[in-house]
């Protein structure tokens, strides 16, 4: 009787271990995830994310990122190849074929995606920090509206709305200050543009960026009739970057 009980206990333990093993194929899980993305079924794609990622990424943020991403590049198809497996973690190389609206070309990009075992199922790890990815995509779409490029009609108001959202989400994303200032200039909101361009200059990474910011400040001052400050700004822009032809042209009007 004791031997029977022990045998039953061992079998029960084995059954429990087997029962905890992930069901299905990790590659198939990743394929289903991508199929949802291609079909723009982002709500269903979210269900494939790991629980750890869901704790730090709200469903609405995931869907927003996917919608923004699709506004820049359209995912056409993928090719998935397993490259590594360690226990319950499987790594794949994924060749994503996307149509890039900026260049109007189809491009292949290889990314690594990880699938992990969670509670007996295979789940897809997030591709990054979605909060940061949203900021990046909003800024790119803002630039598209600002320049009237990548299939977007020139619309400084829509551009401004994108850059405003970027700064609300991440005030430290300094390029958005320039984008918003440039949008305001096109909307003739010069007084609103000056402090934003000034913030951009203060945070800019190099003299070329600072020069562009000073040139924008000069444009604002000139438009509001402050010729002295406009000249000073254009001079500073040229000093920071002697190759800034636009600033040189603007400064030449004051000689």
N, C-alpha and C positions, 0 to 999 in steps of 0.2 A: 504493500500500500504506500509505504514511504517512497519507494522507487518510482511508482506511478505518479505520485504527487510531484516529485522532483522533476520527472520528465515533462509533466504538464507545465510546470513553472518555466522550464527552459524553453519549451515551445512557445509559451506565451510571450516570453522576453524576445525571442527571435521574431515572432509575429509583430510585436510592437516596433522593433527596429525596422523591419521591412515596411511596415505601415508608414513610417516616418520618411521613407525614401521619396524623393520627388516623383510625381507622376508625369508621364509624357517625356517629350524630347525638348531640351533647352533651345535648340535651333528652331524648332517649330514654334515655340513660344515667342521668340524674337521675330520670326516671320509674321506671326499673327499681329504682333505689335506694329510692325511696319505697314502691314496691310491696312490697319486702322488709320495710320497716319496718312498714307497715300489717298485713302478714301475720305479724308478729312473728318473721320469719326473720332475726334480727340477725346471726347468723354469716355468712350470705350477703351481707347489707348491708355488712358490714365489708370485703368483697372489693372493693367499689366505691370505697373511700377511696383518696386519693392515697398514693403510697409515702412521701412526705415526712411525711404525717400518721401513717402506720402506724409510722414510726420513733419517734414520741413517744407513741403511744397503743397500748397492748397490746389484743389482741383481747378479752381477758376484761374489761378496763375499759370498752371500747366496749359490750359486751353488757350489763354491769352498769348502765351509764348508761341504756341503752335500756329495760331492765326497770324501773328506778326511775322513769323518765319516764312509762312506760305506767301506772304505779301512781297517777300524779297526773293525767295527761291522756291520753285515748285518741285517737290519730290516726285520723280517719275517711276523709278524702280530701284531695287537694291539687289546686291549679290552678297550672300553671307557665307563666310568660311570660318570654321572653328580653328583657333590657333593655340589654345591652351586650356587645360582642365586641371584644377587642383581641388580635390574633394568636391564640395558642392558649389564651386565657383567655376564658371566656364566663360572664357574670353573669345570673342569673335572679331574678325576683320569684316567690316561692312563697307562695301563700295556703294556709295550713294550717288545715283545719277540724278542731278537736279538741273532744272532750267533756271539760269541766273538772269533775273529781269534787268539787272544793272548792265550786263554785257549782251543780253539777248542771245545767250549761248547755253547749250547743254554741257554740263561739266561733271566729271567723275571725281569724287573725293572719298578717300578711305579713312574711316574712323574706327576706333575700337569701342565695342559695346560689351558689357558684362551682364551675364545672367546668373542669378544666385538662387539657391534653394531656400525657401521659406515656408514653414508649416506644410511640408509635403508637396509644395508646388514650385514651379520655376517662375521667377520674377525678374523683370528687367531693371537694371540699375539706371538711375537718371543720367543724362548726358552732361550734366553740369549744374551750376547754381542758377536756377531759373529766374531768380530775382535779378541777377546780374545780366542774364541773357535777355530778359525783357528790356532792360535799359539799353543794351547794345542795339537791339532790333528797333526800338522806338527811335533812337537817334538816327539810324540808317534811313528809316522811312521818312523822318523829318527832313533829312538832307535831300531825299528824292523829291519831296514836295517843294522844298526851297529852290531846287535847281530845275524843276520840271523835267526830271529824268526818269529812266526805268519805267516808262509807261504811266507815270504820274503827271498830271497837268500841273503847271506852275500854280501853287496855291500857298502863299505865305501864311495865311491864317491857319490852315491845316498843319503847316510846318511848325508854326508857333505852338499849337496845341500838343504836338508830339514832344517838342523840346521842354515845354512846361511840365509835362508828365515825367520826363526823364529827371528833371531837377527836383521834382516832388519825391520821386522814388530814391534818388541818390544825388544829394546836393554836391557831392564831391566829384561828380562826373563833369569836369570843367569844360570839355568841348561843347557841351550843350549850352553853356553861356554864350559862346560865339554863335551857335546856330540860332538861338532865340534872339540874340541881338540883331543878327542879319535878317531874320524874319521880320522883326519890328521895323528895321530900316526900310524894307520893301513895303511895309504897311504905313510908312511915314510916321511911325511912333518913335521919333528920334530921342526924345527925352527919356523914354523907357529903355532905349537901347544902350545909352551911354554907361550906366552902372553895370550892366551885364557884360559889355565889352571890357570894361575896366577890371571886373572880376576875372575875366578870361586872361587878360594880360598878366595879372598877378599870379595866376596859377599855371600859365603856359610852360610847356616843357623845354622850349628852346627859343632862340631869338627869331626864328622864322615865324613861329606862332605868335610871339609877342608883336612882331612887326605887322602881321595881319590884323591883330586886335587894335593896334594903334591907328592903322589906316581906317578901320571901321569907325573908331572914335572921331577921327578927323572928318569923315563923311558926315557924321551926325552934327558936329559943331558947324561945319560949313552950311548944312541944310537949315540950321536954326539961326544963321546969320552971325555966328561968333567966329569971324575970320581969323582973329589972332590965335585962338585956341586950336582952330582947325590947322593952321600953318604949323603950330608947335607939334601937333599930333602927327602930321605927315612927315615933318622933319625927323621926329623920333622914330617913325616907322622905317625911314630910309637909313637912319643910323644903325638900327638893329639889324636890318637886312638890306644892304646896298643893291641887291638883285631884285628887290620887290618893285617890279616895273609899274604896277598899279599905283603904288604909293609915290613913285617918282613922277608919274603923270599927274597925280593929284597935286603934288607939291609944286609942279611947274606952273600951275595957275596963279601962284602967289609970288612969282619972281618978276 
